[in-house]
Amino acid sequence: MNDLSIIVDKLVSYARKNLGLAREDEMCARNAVLDALGSPEYSFSGAECKDRSPEGLIEEFVGVCVENGIFTAEQAEEYTDKVMGALTLSPQHIRRSFAWRAARDGKKATDWFYTYCVKNDYVKKSKLDKNPRFEEGGLIITINKAKPEFRDPKKAASGNSVKGGYPKCAICRENEGCPVRNKRTLRTVDLVLDGEKWFWQYSPYGYFAQHGIAVNCEHTPMHVDRSTFIKLMDFVDMFPHYFIGCNAPLPRIGGSVLAHDHFQGGGEILPMHRAGAFRAMSREGFGGIVEIVNWPGTVIRVVSKYRSQIADVCEELRSAWVGYTNTALGIVAEDGQGVHNAVSPTVVKTARGYEMSVILRSNITSELYPDGVFHAHPEFHSVKKESIGLIEAQGLFILPGRLEEELSAVEGFIERGEQLPPEYVAFNLVYEEAKELYRAGGCTAFKAIRRELGSICNRILENTAVFKDKMLTVKFMENLGFELI
């Protein structure tokens, strides 16, 4: 009995025990696996798999196939996707199973769907769990070793378009089961948001618990209007254990895909939602309150149990901000380069009702700040140069994987009392400030580096604040008829 036959039978056994493969479908699934491998010599072994997660099995599968010359180590990801795609239930089956659960319990439905996406290896949880993650300075900081650093805001305008034009972009529903970018294991479920057809899928390299995206079934550009606020509330009505939000629909302050309307959310309440109020306001006829959030960025939280009132106030706020200019503060609503003001709304559902936080953003540039006036300033680019999008604006910073090695070296220089070598000159701020923390005592160099990262990330959020003085945010809302309470 060859080891290739054994691993094929283990894969089919895993799918029966973990992926819902019916016994009457085993033969067909086994043949699909063999076809994906080029129809190698095979005889039934009866081997069973005891694994409940895919990592060990896939590692064994890759080792056997490389040893037998089925594919090279460089081709492992593609062939793993082919095989796991052949063992994954059909989109129809997944959607029906999800809908049946969601009609009874939204949390159980999302837990089931997320677990399935981990078990079929679409969500790379084992890789995500290796990312360093810690809390510092009231923020959550992760170092993303699973994906390369993304520095080019021009890619946002194209929406990560796919070569050849099919699918139109990286998040279109046509990616489901598609060999482009190894999406054979991708499965999505149906949503209806403000009467429109949307769908939900999980991110293969999520940044937080059950990180997923809600995507418009139509390939239409990102935008925010009154309907956006309704859609976000529709979502948390279905899944009140999740938050959901929308990136600002402009380059440099939005996400990496602006060509296709979508939201981001998941099962973790991020630090901004836990932040208290600097001031509370209201106005006659509004059945709720508006809070100026005590947060480094500029955030206005609209709280009410009345959906239509939330949507009206948020749209009024959005419209006012999009047209707002204050040259003394460097804020220009529109110029020859286009529109510069936008909002990022994000909502959670609590005992107080809907809490819709509206983050005011501006992507204006200047000669001094060509990457953005309200972006991470140059002295912080060694740590973070990528766009500060929805997730970071809420207090979860995703830092590039290169930092693990680079900051470890800086830590060593501090411990040994060495000067920073020329090739690390970009880290001079980190080195000097962390060294002072270390010399002050009470913490190791490792802890000093982490404290410094927390401090820098807070300062980056302050860079993004369009109103550095929160009383200016109060004044902005007073212009909409709100008064302090």
Order of alpha helices (4+ residues) and beta strands (2+ residues): alpha-alpha-alpha-alpha-alpha-alpha-alpha-beta-beta-alpha-beta-beta-beta-alpha-beta-beta-alpha-beta-beta-beta-alpha-beta-beta-beta-beta-alpha-beta-alpha-alpha-alpha-alpha-beta
